[in-house]
C-alpha cells in the first residue's frame, strides 16, 4: 500500500528568501511545494497542468499582476482552487475580504491549517 500523496501548495512570492523559508517550512508541514516568483509564472504553471490543492500568494509581487489580481484570475480559470493571501504590509484597501489573509510574519502552523482548509 502506497502512502497518500502530499498535498501540493503553489507558493507565489517575488522575494527568493521568503520563498525559500516558506518552502522548507511547508514541506516540514507535509506539503509538496512548487514555487513561482510572479503571478505570470504561477499562471504558466497552472496552465501547464499543475494541480495544487492551494495557492499561497504575496499581495505585492513587484511588477506584473498582484496577488489579488492573480486570485481574481484563478477564480475564473480554476474555480474552487483555494487562495491564501499573505503580505508584510497588512491587508490593503480592496483586497477581497472573503479571502483568507495572513500578515507576515505568521506561524507556519497557522498557514498549514489554512492550507488544509481550516478557518482562521
N, CA, C and O atoms as a printed pandas DataFrame, in Angstrom:
     atom_number atom_name residue_name chain_id  residue_number  x_coord  y_coord  z_coord
0              1         N          UNK        A               1    0.850   -1.187    0.000
1              2        CA          UNK        A               1    0.000    0.000    0.000
2              3         C          UNK        A               1    0.890    1.243    0.000
3              4         O          UNK        A               1    1.802    1.367    0.818
4              5         N          UNK        A               2    0.613    2.158   -0.926
5              6        CA          UNK        A               2    1.400    3.377   -1.032
6              7         C          UNK        A               2    0.900    4.419   -0.040
7              8         O          UNK        A               2   -0.299    4.511    0.222
8              9         N          UNK        A               3    1.826    5.207    0.512
9             10        CA          UNK        A               3    1.380    6.292    1.395
10            11         C          UNK        A               3    0.627    7.333    0.575
11            12         O          UNK        A               3    0.883    7.481   -0.620
12            13         N          UNK        A               4   -0.302    8.057    1.206
13            14        CA          UNK        A               4   -1.042    9.086    0.469
14            15         C          UNK        A               4   -0.092   10.170   -0.027
15            16         O          UNK        A               4    0.899   10.493    0.627
16            17         N          UNK        A               5   -0.412   10.724   -1.191
17            18        CA          UNK        A               5    0.404   11.788   -1.771
18            19         C          UNK        A               5    0.297   13.045   -0.915
19            20         O          UNK        A               5   -0.755   13.335   -0.345
20            21         N          UNK        A               6    1.385   13.777   -0.836
21            22        CA          UNK        A               6    1.377   15.046   -0.112
22            23         C          UNK        A               6    0.546   16.059   -0.886
23            24         O          UNK        A               6    0.594   16.085   -2.115
24            25         N          UNK        A               7   -0.217   16.894   -0.183
25            26        CA          UNK        A               7   -0.946   17.942   -0.897
26            27         C          UNK        A               7    0.043   18.923   -1.514
27            28         O          UNK        A               7    1.088   19.221   -0.934
28            29         N          UNK        A               8   -0.302   19.421   -2.700
29            30        CA          UNK        A               8    0.568   20.351   -3.426
30            31         C          UNK        A               8    0.156   21.791   -3.123
31            32         O          UNK        A               8   -1.021   22.143   -3.201
32            33         N          UNK        A               9    1.135   22.607   -2.778
33            34        CA          UNK        A               9    0.940   24.020   -2.491
34            35         C          UNK        A               9    1.753   24.819   -3.502
35            36         O          UNK        A               9    2.958   24.608   -3.637
36            37         N          UNK        A              10    1.105   25.730   -4.208
37            38        CA          UNK        A              10    1.798   26.641   -5.117
38            39         C          UNK        A              10    2.072   27.919   -4.348
39            40         O          UNK        A              10    1.144   28.605   -3.920
40            41         N          UNK        A              11    3.354   28.239   -4.171
41            42        CA          UNK        A              11    3.786   29.407   -3.413
42            43         C          UNK        A              11    4.253   30.488   -4.378
43            44         O          UNK        A              11    5.165   30.264   -5.174
44            45         N          UNK        A              12    3.626   31.664   -4.306
45            46        CA          UNK        A              12    3.945   32.764   -5.219
46            47         C          UNK        A              12    4.431   33.957   -4.397
47            48         O          UNK        A              12    3.663   34.572   -3.656
48            49         N          UNK        A              13    5.719   34.272   -4.541
49            50        CA          UNK        A              13    6.303   35.416   -3.839
50            51         C          UNK        A              13    7.521   35.870   -4.624
51            52         O          UNK        A              13    8.314   35.042   -5.072
52            53         N          UNK        A              14    7.677   37.178   -4.793
53            54        CA          UNK        A              14    8.811   37.684   -5.566
54            55         C          UNK        A              14   10.110   37.716   -4.775
55            56         O          UNK        A              14   11.170   37.947   -5.357
56            57         N          UNK        A              15   10.060   37.491   -3.472
57            58        CA          UNK        A              15   11.259   37.507   -2.632
58            59         C          UNK        A              15   11.803   36.081   -2.493
59            60         O          UNK        A              15   11.151   35.234   -1.884
60            61         N          UNK        A              16   12.995   35.803   -3.053
61            62        CA          UNK        A              16   13.527   34.440   -3.007
62            63         C          UNK        A              16   13.784   33.941   -1.589
63            64         O          UNK        A              16   13.679   32.740   -1.341
64            65         N          UNK        A              17   14.117   34.823   -0.657
65            66        CA          UNK        A              17   14.332   34.400    0.735
66            67         C          UNK        A              17   13.020   33.949    1.378
67            68         O          UNK        A              17   12.978   32.934    2.073
68            69         N          UNK        A              18   11.967   34.700    1.145
69            70        CA          UNK        A              18   10.651   34.329    1.691
70            71         C          UNK        A              18   10.221   32.998    1.093
71            72         O          UNK        A              18    9.749   32.115    1.810
72            73         N          UNK        A              19   10.384   32.851   -0.235
73            74        CA          UNK        A              19   10.009   31.575   -0.880
74            75         C          UNK        A              19   10.790   30.420   -0.266
75            76         O          UNK        A              19   10.217   29.374    0.041
76            77         N          UNK        A              20   12.092   30.606   -0.086
77            78        CA          UNK        A              20   12.921   29.526    0.456
78            79         C          UNK        A              20   12.480   29.142    1.872
79            80         O          UNK        A              20   12.346   27.958    2.181
80            81         N          UNK        A              21   12.254   30.138    2.727
81            82        CA          UNK        A              21   11.838   29.856    4.105
82            83         C          UNK        A              21   10.471   29.183    4.158
83            84         O          UNK        A              21   10.286   28.201    4.878
84            85         N          UNK        A              22    9.515   29.711    3.395
85            86        CA          UNK        A              22    8.178   29.120    3.409
86            87         C          UNK        A              22    8.169   27.729    2.774
87            88         O          UNK        A              22    7.427   26.849    3.213
88            89         N          UNK        A              23    8.984   27.532    1.752
89            90        CA          UNK        A              23    9.049   26.204    1.119
90            91         C          UNK        A              23    9.528   25.165    2.118
91            92         O          UNK        A              23    8.899   24.120    2.278
92            93         N          UNK        A              24   10.632   25.443    2.787
93            94        CA          UNK        A              24   11.155   24.488    3.769
94            95         C          UNK        A              24   10.138   24.254    4.883
95            96         O          UNK        A              24    9.878   23.116    5.275
96            97         N          UNK        A              25    9.571   25.342    5.383
97            98        CA          UNK        A              25    8.600   25.222    6.468
98            99         C          UNK        A              25    7.362   24.437    6.081
99           100         O          UNK        A              25    6.884   23.608    6.855
100          101         N          UNK        A              26    6.842   24.689    4.895
101          102        CA          UNK        A              26    5.619   23.986    4.475
102          103         C          UNK        A              26    5.914   22.547    4.079
103          104         O          UNK        A              26    5.056   21.678    4.235
104          105         N          UNK        A              27    7.109   22.282    3.569
105          106        CA          UNK        A              27    7.484   20.884    3.327
106          107         C          UNK        A              27    7.568   20.142    4.653
107          108         O          UNK        A              27    7.181   18.977    4.732
108          109         N          UNK        A              28    8.068   20.799    5.698
109          110        CA          UNK        A              28    8.088   20.198    7.036
110          111         C          UNK        A              28    6.674   19.950    7.558
111          112         O          UNK        A              28    6.466   19.084    8.408
112          113         N          UNK        A              29    5.705   20.709    7.051
113          114        CA          UNK        A              29    4.300   20.538    7.450
114          115         C          UNK        A              29    3.586   19.490    6.582
115          116         O          UNK        A              29    2.385   19.266    6.737
116          117         N          UNK        A              30    4.326   18.857    5.675
117          118        CA          UNK        A              30    3.756   17.767    4.884
118          119         C          UNK        A              30    3.307   18.120    3.485
119          120         O          UNK        A              30    2.671   17.296    2.829
120          121         N          UNK        A              31    3.611   19.310    3.001
121          122        CA          UNK        A              31    3.208   19.729    1.666
122          123         C          UNK        A              31    4.319   19.502    0.656
123          124         O          UNK        A              31    5.500   19.539    0.999
124          125         N          UNK        A              32    3.938   19.269   -0.575
125          126        CA          UNK        A              32    4.849   19.391   -1.709
126          127         C          UNK        A              32    4.685   20.819   -2.191
127          128         O          UNK        A              32    3.574   21.243   -2.510
128          129         N          UNK        A              33    5.788   21.572   -2.248
129          130        CA          UNK        A              33    5.711   22.994   -2.592
130          131         C          UNK        A              33    6.329   23.233   -3.968
131          132         O          UNK        A              33    7.435   22.779   -4.261
132          133         N          UNK        A              34    5.586   23.954   -4.799
133          134        CA          UNK        A              34    6.077   24.419   -6.094
134          135         C          UNK        A              34    6.137   25.935   -5.996
135          136         O          UNK        A              34    5.172   26.573   -5.576
136          137         N          UNK        A              35    7.271   26.514   -6.383
137          138        CA          UNK        A              35    7.477   27.953   -6.257
138          139         C          UNK        A              35    7.282   28.689   -7.581
139          140         O          UNK        A              35    7.570   28.164   -8.657
140          141         N          UNK        A              36    6.782   29.925   -7.468
141          142        CA          UNK        A              36    6.707   30.843   -8.607
142          143         C          UNK        A              36    7.080   32.228   -8.093
143          144         O          UNK        A              36    6.680   32.611   -6.994
144          145         N          UNK        A              37    7.845   32.981   -8.884
145          146        CA          UNK        A              37    8.309   34.306   -8.483
146          147         C          UNK        A              37    7.366   35.423   -8.911
147          148         O          UNK        A              37    7.570   36.579   -8.540
148          149         N          UNK        A              38    6.335   35.093   -9.687
149          150        CA          UNK        A              38    5.401   36.117  -10.161
150          151         C          UNK        A              38    4.035   35.481  -10.430
151          152         O          UNK        A              38    3.894   34.261  -10.513
152          153         N          UNK        A              39    3.050   36.346  -10.561
153          154        CA          UNK        A              39    1.718   35.865  -10.919
154          155         C          UNK        A              39    1.704   35.223  -12.287
155          156         O          UNK        A              39    1.018   34.226  -12.514
156          157         N          UNK        A              40    2.470   35.804  -13.200
157          158        CA          UNK        A              40    2.534   35.261  -14.558
158          159         C          UNK        A              40    3.164   33.867  -14.555
159          160         O          UNK        A              40    2.696   32.973  -15.260
160          161         N          UNK        A              41    4.226   33.681  -13.761
161          162        CA          UNK        A              41    4.867   32.362  -13.663
162          163         C          UNK        A              41    3.914   31.345  -13.034
163          164         O          UNK        A              41    3.888   30.181  -13.434
164          165         N          UNK        A              42    3.143   31.784  -12.062
165          166        CA          UNK        A              42    2.162   30.898  -11.432
166          167         C          UNK        A              42    1.104   30.455  -12.441
167          168         O          UNK        A              42    0.756   29.276  -12.501
168          169         N          UNK        A              43    0.594   31.403  -13.233
169          170        CA          UNK        A              43   -0.412   31.066  -14.236
170          171         C          UNK        A              43    0.152   30.107  -15.277
171          172         O          UNK        A              43   -0.547   29.199  -15.728
172          173         N          UNK        A              44    1.415   30.302  -15.662
173          174        CA          UNK        A              44    2.037   29.397  -16.631
174          175         C          UNK        A              44    2.121   27.980  -16.072
175          176         O          UNK        A              44    1.881   27.015  -16.797
176          177         N          UNK        A              45    2.455   27.848  -14.801
177          178        CA          UNK        A              45    2.495   26.516  -14.172
178          179         C          UNK        A              45    1.106   25.877  -14.165
179          180         O          UNK        A              45    0.955   24.699  -14.487
180          181         N          UNK        A              46    0.104   26.658  -13.797
181          182        CA          UNK        A              46   -1.267   26.141  -13.747
182          183         C          UNK        A              46   -1.774   25.792  -15.142
183          184         O          UNK        A              46   -2.401   24.751  -15.334
184          185         N          UNK        A              47   -1.504   26.660  -16.112
185          186        CA          UNK        A              47   -1.924   26.395  -17.487
186          187         C          UNK        A              47   -1.183   25.192  -18.063
187          188         O          UNK        A              47   -1.681   24.531  -18.975
188          189         N          UNK        A              48    0.016   24.905  -17.528
189          190        CA          UNK        A              48    0.804   23.760  -17.969
190          191         C          UNK        A              48    0.406   22.454  -17.313
191          192         O          UNK        A              48    1.005   21.415  -17.591
192          193         N          UNK        A              49   -0.606   22.489  -16.436
193          194        CA          UNK        A              49   -1.120   21.255  -15.868
194          195         C          UNK        A              49   -0.897   21.055  -14.382
195          196         O          UNK        A              49   -1.357   20.057  -13.827
196          197         N          UNK        A              50   -0.203   21.974  -13.720
197          198        CA          UNK        A              50   -0.033   21.852  -12.274
198          199         C          UNK        A              50   -1.401   21.924  -11.609
199          200         O          UNK        A              50   -2.216   22.783  -11.944
200          201         N          UNK        A              51   -1.650   21.019  -10.666
201          202        CA          UNK        A              51   -2.941   20.986   -9.964
202          203         C          UNK        A              51   -2.725   21.058   -8.457
203          204         O          UNK        A              51   -2.832   20.044   -7.767
204          205         N          UNK        A              52   -2.423   22.245   -7.942
205          206        CA          UNK        A              52   -2.223   22.360   -6.499
206          207         C          UNK        A              52   -3.550   22.291   -5.757
207          208         O          UNK        A              52   -4.609   22.550   -6.329
208          209         N          UNK        A              53   -3.481   21.944   -4.498
209          210        CA          UNK        A              53   -4.691   21.974   -3.682
210          211         C          UNK        A              53   -4.926   23.373   -3.129
211          212         O          UNK        A              53   -6.040   23.708   -2.724
212          213         N          UNK        A              54   -3.862   24.199   -3.111
213          214        CA          UNK        A              54   -3.971   25.558   -2.584
214          215         C          UNK        A              54   -2.863   26.414   -3.190
215          216         O          UNK        A              54   -1.779   25.924   -3.508
216          217         N          UNK        A              55   -3.164   27.719   -3.344
217          218        CA          UNK        A              55   -2.181   28.697   -3.788
218          219         C          UNK        A              55   -1.989   29.687   -2.641
219          220         O          UNK        A              55   -2.957   30.216   -2.096
220          221         N          UNK        A              56   -0.729   29.929   -2.283
221          222        CA          UNK        A              56   -0.388   30.945   -1.289
222          223         C          UNK        A              56    0.371   32.026   -2.043
223          224         O          UNK        A              56    1.423   31.760   -2.624
224          225         N          UNK        A              57   -0.160   33.248   -2.034
225          226        CA          UNK        A              57    0.467   34.317   -2.804
226          227         C          UNK        A              57    0.614   35.596   -1.995
227          228         O          UNK        A              57   -0.297   36.018   -1.281
228          229         N          UNK        A              58    1.790   36.199   -2.129
229          230        CA          UNK        A              58    2.000   37.522   -1.572
230          231         C          UNK        A              58    1.107   38.487   -2.340
231          232         O          UNK        A              58    0.843   38.282   -3.524
232          233         N          UNK        A              59    0.645   39.527   -1.678
233          234        CA          UNK        A              59   -0.180   40.524   -2.361
234          235         C          UNK        A              59    0.685   41.366   -3.298
235          236         O          UNK        A              59    0.320   41.599   -4.451
236          237         N          UNK        A              60    1.832   41.819   -2.796
237          238        CA          UNK        A              60    2.720   42.670   -3.592
238          239         C          UNK        A              60    3.776   41.801   -4.254
239          240         O          UNK        A              60    4.712   41.341   -3.600
240          241         N          UNK        A              61    3.622   41.577   -5.560
241          242        CA          UNK        A              61    4.543   40.717   -6.302
242          243         C          UNK        A              61    5.502   41.523   -7.176
243          244         O          UNK        A              61    6.038   40.998   -8.152
244          245         N          UNK        A              62    5.719   42.776   -6.839
245          246        CA          UNK        A              62    6.597   43.609   -7.667
246          247         C          UNK        A              62    5.879   43.993   -8.945
247          248         O          UNK        A              62    4.705   44.359   -8.911
248          249         N          UNK        A              63    6.576   43.914  -10.079
249          250        CA          UNK        A              63    5.957   44.232  -11.366
250          251         C          UNK        A              63    4.994   43.149  -11.797
251          252         O          UNK        A              63    5.013   42.043  -11.257
252          253         N          UNK        A              64    4.165   43.454  -12.751
253          254        CA          UNK        A              64    3.185   42.475  -13.233
254          255         C          UNK        A              64    1.948   42.462  -12.356
255          256         O          UNK        A              64    1.638   43.439  -11.673
256          257         N          UNK        A              65    1.255   41.351  -12.387
257          258        CA          UNK        A              65   -0.001   41.283  -11.636
258          259         C          UNK        A              65    0.273   41.103  -10.143
259          260         O          UNK        A              65    1.272   40.504   -9.747
260          261         N          UNK        A              66   -0.626   41.629   -9.335
261          262        CA          UNK        A              66   -0.521   41.486   -7.883
262          263         C          UNK        A              66   -1.115   40.141   -7.462
263          264         O          UNK        A              66   -1.723   39.437   -8.268
264          265         N          UNK        A              67   -0.932   39.805   -6.212
265          266        CA          UNK        A              67   -1.533   38.579   -5.688
266          267         C          UNK        A              67   -3.053   38.616   -5.730
267          268         O          UNK        A              67   -3.699   37.590   -5.942
268          269         N          UNK        A              68   -3.619   39.792   -5.530
269          270        CA          UNK        A              68   -5.080   39.930   -5.602
270          271         C          UNK        A              68   -5.544   39.712   -7.037
271          272         O          UNK        A              68   -6.547   39.038   -7.271
272          273         N          UNK        A              69   -4.821   40.278   -7.995
273          274        CA          UNK        A              69   -5.175   40.062   -9.400
274          275         C          UNK        A              69   -5.021   38.594   -9.780
275          276         O          UNK        A              69   -5.838   38.057  -10.527
276          277         N          UNK        A              70   -3.980   37.945   -9.271
277          278        CA          UNK        A              70   -3.804   36.510   -9.511
278          279         C          UNK        A              70   -4.981   35.732   -8.938
279          280         O          UNK        A              70   -5.523   34.847   -9.600
280          281         N          UNK        A              71   -5.375   36.055   -7.719
281          282        CA          UNK        A              71   -6.517   35.377   -7.093
282          283         C          UNK        A              71   -7.790   35.573   -7.918
283          284         O          UNK        A              71   -8.584   34.645   -8.071
284          285         N          UNK        A              72   -7.982   36.786   -8.450
285          286        CA          UNK        A              72   -9.156   37.063   -9.289
286          287         C          UNK        A              72   -9.121   36.223  -10.564
287          288         O          UNK        A              72  -10.144   35.677  -10.978
288          289         N          UNK        A              73   -7.943   36.121  -11.185
289          290        CA          UNK        A              73   -7.809   35.297  -12.394
290          291         C          UNK        A              73   -8.139   33.836  -12.089
291          292         O          UNK        A              73   -8.837   33.170  -12.853
292          293         N          UNK        A              74   -7.624   33.353  -10.960
293          294        CA          UNK        A              74   -7.838   31.948  -10.599
294          295         C          UNK        A              74   -9.306   31.657  -10.305
295          296         O          UNK        A              74   -9.779   30.545  -10.543
296          297         N          UNK        A              75  -10.026   32.649   -9.790
297          298        CA          UNK        A              75  -11.447   32.482   -9.526
298          299         C          UNK        A              75  -12.185   32.090  -10.801
299          300         O          UNK        A              75  -13.135   31.307  -10.764
300          301         N          UNK        A              76  -11.736   32.645  -11.941
301          302        CA          UNK        A              76  -12.387   32.368  -13.219
302          303         C          UNK        A              76  -11.775   31.173  -13.944
303          304         O          UNK        A              76  -12.499   30.385  -14.552
304          305         N          UNK        A              77  -10.451   31.030  -13.888
305          306        CA          UNK        A              77   -9.800   29.962  -14.653
306          307         C          UNK        A              77   -9.717   28.633  -13.902
307          308         O          UNK        A              77   -9.643   27.575  -14.526
308          309         N          UNK        A              78   -9.729   28.679  -12.579
309          310        CA          UNK        A              78   -9.622   27.463  -11.756
310          311         C          UNK        A              78  -10.607   27.568  -10.589
311          312         O          UNK        A              78  -10.191   27.654   -9.434
312          313         N          UNK        A              79  -11.912   27.561  -10.885
313          314        CA          UNK        A              79  -12.906   27.723   -9.820
314          315         C          UNK        A              79  -12.722   26.645   -8.752
315          316         O          UNK        A              79  -12.452   25.482   -9.053
316          317         N          UNK        A              80  -12.874   27.058   -7.522
317          318        CA          UNK        A              80  -12.767   26.115   -6.410
318          319         C          UNK        A              80  -11.359   25.994   -5.852
319          320         O          UNK        A              80  -11.179   25.415   -4.780
320          321         N          UNK        A              81  -10.356   26.520   -6.543
321          322        CA          UNK        A              81   -8.986   26.469   -6.042
322          323         C          UNK        A              81   -8.850   27.475   -4.898
323          324         O          UNK        A              81   -9.141   28.660   -5.060
324          325         N          UNK        A              82   -8.404   26.985   -3.743
325          326        CA          UNK        A              82   -8.241   27.871   -2.585
326          327         C          UNK        A              82   -7.019   28.760   -2.776
327          328         O          UNK        A              82   -5.972   28.313   -3.245
328          329         N          UNK        A              83   -7.173   30.040   -2.401
329          330        CA          UNK        A              83   -6.086   31.009   -2.483
330          331         C          UNK        A              83   -5.970   31.687   -1.123
331          332         O          UNK        A              83   -6.961   32.151   -0.560
332          333         N          UNK        A              84   -4.745   31.736   -0.606
333          334        CA          UNK        A              84   -4.459   32.419    0.649
334          335         C          UNK        A              84   -3.539   33.593    0.323
335          336         O          UNK        A              84   -2.482   33.413   -0.281
336          337         N          UNK        A              85   -3.946   34.791    0.725
337          338        CA          UNK        A              85   -3.133   35.990    0.514
338          339         C          UNK        A              85   -2.252   36.224    1.734
339          340         O          UNK        A              85   -2.691   36.061    2.872
340          341         N          UNK        A              86   -0.988   36.614    1.479
341          342        CA          UNK        A              86   -0.072   36.971    2.552
342          343         C          UNK        A              86    0.557   38.312    2.214
343          344         O          UNK        A              86    0.673   38.672    1.043
344          345         N          UNK        A              87    0.968   39.059    3.254
345          346        CA          UNK        A              87    1.619   40.342    2.998
346          347         C          UNK        A              87    2.315   40.833    4.249
347          348         O          UNK        A              87    1.850   40.614    5.367
348          349         N          UNK        A              88    3.441   41.502    4.042
349          350        CA          UNK        A              88    4.139   42.162    5.133
350          351         C          UNK        A              88    3.599   43.550    5.402
351          352         O          UNK        A              88    4.010   44.202    6.362
352          353         N          UNK        A              89    2.698   44.003    4.577
353          354        CA          UNK        A              89    2.140   45.357    4.708
354          355         C          UNK        A              89    0.717   45.365    5.244
355          356         O          UNK        A              89    0.108   46.429    5.353
356          357         N          UNK        A              90    0.186   44.221    5.574
357          358        CA          UNK        A              90   -1.192   44.146    6.043
358          359         C          UNK        A              90   -2.159   44.127    4.882
359          360         O          UNK        A              90   -1.774   44.321    3.729
360          361         N          UNK        A              91   -3.402   43.893    5.194
361          362        CA          UNK        A              91   -4.436   43.858    4.161
362          363         C          UNK        A              91   -4.646   45.267    3.649
363          364         O          UNK        A              91   -4.803   46.209    4.426
364          365         N          UNK        A              92   -4.648   45.400    2.352
365          366        CA          UNK        A              92   -4.793   46.715    1.733
366          367         C          UNK        A              92   -6.231   46.918    1.281
367          368         O          UNK        A              92   -6.977   45.961    1.072
368          369         N          UNK        A              93   -6.601   48.175    1.136
369          370        CA          UNK        A              93   -7.944   48.509    0.670
370          371         C          UNK        A              93   -8.235   47.770   -0.635
371          372         O          UNK        A              93   -7.415   47.790   -1.552
372          373         N          UNK        A              94   -9.376   47.129   -0.724
373          374        CA          UNK        A              94   -9.766   46.463   -1.956
374          375         C          UNK        A              94   -9.337   45.004   -2.039
375          376         O          UNK        A              94   -9.722   44.313   -2.982
376          377         N          UNK        A              95   -8.556   44.517   -1.085
377          378        CA          UNK        A              95   -8.183   43.100   -1.081
378          379         C          UNK        A              95   -9.410   42.310   -0.645
379          380         O          UNK        A              95   -9.847   42.421    0.500
380          381         N          UNK        A              96   -9.957   41.525   -1.538
381          382        CA          UNK        A              96  -11.210   40.814   -1.287
382          383         C          UNK        A              96  -11.279   40.269    0.137
383          384         O          UNK        A              96  -10.522   39.374    0.512
384          385         N          UNK        A              97  -12.185   40.818    0.912
385          386        CA          UNK        A              97  -12.291   40.482    2.333
386          387         C          UNK        A              97  -12.665   39.019    2.570
387          388         O          UNK        A              97  -12.429   38.502    3.662
388          389         N          UNK        A              98  -13.232   38.350    1.593
389          390        CA          UNK        A              98  -13.637   36.959    1.763
390          391         C          UNK        A              98  -12.455   35.998    1.668
391          392         O          UNK        A              98  -12.580   34.836    2.054
392          393         N          UNK        A              99  -11.334   36.448    1.173
393          394        CA          UNK        A              99  -10.178   35.566    1.002
394          395         C          UNK        A              99   -9.398   35.454    2.298
395          396         O          UNK        A              99   -9.240   36.439    3.018
396          397         N          UNK        A             100   -8.909   34.260    2.597
397          398        CA          UNK        A             100   -8.045   34.119    3.771
398          399         C          UNK        A             100   -6.803   34.991    3.613
399          400         O          UNK        A             100   -6.247   35.108    2.521
400          401         N          UNK        A             101   -6.375   35.605    4.723
401          402        CA          UNK        A             101   -5.239   36.521    4.704
402          403         C          UNK        A             101   -4.396   36.318    5.957
403          404         O          UNK        A             101   -4.926   36.171    7.059
404          405         N          UNK        A             102   -3.073   36.312    5.774
405          406        CA          UNK        A             102   -2.135   36.286    6.893
406          407         C          UNK        A             102   -1.140   37.425    6.730
407          408         O          UNK        A             102   -0.593   37.634    5.647
408          409         N          UNK        A             103   -0.908   38.162    7.819
409          410        CA          UNK        A             103    0.103   39.217    7.819
410          411         C          UNK        A             103    1.439   38.598    8.203
411          412         O          UNK        A             103    1.530   37.851    9.178
412          413         N          UNK        A             104    2.489   38.917    7.420
413          414        CA          UNK        A             104    3.838   38.440    7.731
414          415         C          UNK        A             104    4.373   39.241    8.915
415          416         O          UNK        A             104    4.104   40.439    9.010
416          417         N          UNK        A             105    5.109   38.621    9.802
417          418        CA          UNK        A             105    5.386   37.190    9.904
418          419         C          UNK        A             105    4.208   36.470   10.553
419          420         O          UNK        A             105    3.466   37.057   11.341
420          421         N          UNK        A             106    4.047   35.216   10.220
421          422        CA          UNK        A             106    2.962   34.405   10.773
422          423         C          UNK        A             106    3.526   33.029   11.118
423          424         O          UNK        A             106    4.532   32.608   10.546
424          425         N          UNK        A             107    2.880   32.328   12.051
425          426        CA          UNK        A             107    3.333   30.976   12.383
426          427         C          UNK        A             107    3.044   30.011   11.229
427          428         O          UNK        A             107    1.960   30.043   10.645
428          429         N          UNK        A             108    4.004   29.165   10.907
429          430        CA          UNK        A             108    3.796   28.184    9.838
430          431         C          UNK        A             108    2.614   27.271   10.136
431          432         O          UNK        A             108    1.915   26.840    9.219
432          433         N          UNK        A             109    2.390   26.978   11.398
433          434        CA          UNK        A             109    1.259   26.121   11.764
434          435         C          UNK        A             109   -0.063   26.765   11.355
435          436         O          UNK        A             109   -0.996   26.065   10.960
436          437         N          UNK        A             110   -0.149   28.084   11.446
437          438        CA          UNK        A             110   -1.373   28.786   11.033
438          439         C          UNK        A             110   -1.554   28.678    9.523
439          440         O          UNK        A             110   -2.653   28.397    9.045
440          441         N          UNK        A             111   -0.480   28.902    8.773
441          442        CA          UNK        A             111   -0.561   28.755    7.320
442          443         C          UNK        A             111   -0.923   27.324    6.951
443          444         O          UNK        A             111   -1.728   27.103    6.046
444          445         N          UNK        A             112   -0.344   26.359    7.634
445          446        CA          UNK        A             112   -0.642   24.955    7.362
446          447         C          UNK        A             112   -2.112   24.638    7.579
447          448         O          UNK        A             112   -2.732   23.957    6.763
448          449         N          UNK        A             113   -2.673   25.134    8.682
449          450        CA          UNK        A             113   -4.099   24.892    8.963
450          451         C          UNK        A             113   -4.963   25.502    7.854
451          452         O          UNK        A             113   -5.887   24.859    7.356
452          453         N          UNK        A             114   -4.654   26.748    7.472
453          454        CA          UNK        A             114   -5.413   27.393    6.392
454          455         C          UNK        A             114   -5.264   26.636    5.086
455          456         O          UNK        A             114   -6.242   26.445    4.362
456          457         N          UNK        A             115   -4.038   26.198    4.777
457          458        CA          UNK        A             115   -3.782   25.487    3.532
458          459         C          UNK        A             115   -4.524   24.156    3.488
459          460         O          UNK        A             115   -4.868   23.671    2.410
460          461         N          UNK        A             116   -4.768   23.571    4.643
461          462        CA          UNK        A             116   -5.549   22.333    4.713
462          463         C          UNK        A             116   -7.050   22.603    4.715
463          464         O          UNK        A             116   -7.846   21.665    4.740
464          465         N          UNK        A             117   -7.447   23.884    4.689
465          466        CA          UNK        A             117   -8.866   24.224    4.580
466          467         C          UNK        A             117   -9.534   24.629    5.877
467          468         O          UNK        A             117  -10.736   24.892    5.887
468          469         N          UNK        A             118   -8.786   24.689    6.978
469          470        CA          UNK        A             118   -9.391   25.090    8.253
470          471         C          UNK        A             118   -9.610   26.600    8.250
471          472         O          UNK        A             118   -8.869   27.333    7.595
472          473         N          UNK        A             119  -10.615   27.064    8.971
473          474        CA          UNK        A             119  -10.824   28.520    9.074
474          475         C          UNK        A             119   -9.738   29.141    9.953
475          476         O          UNK        A             119   -9.085   28.448   10.733
476          477         N          UNK        A             120   -9.558   30.438    9.817
477          478        CA          UNK        A             120   -8.565   31.158   10.624
478          479         C          UNK        A             120   -8.863   31.101   12.078
479          480         O          UNK        A             120   -8.118   31.660   12.883
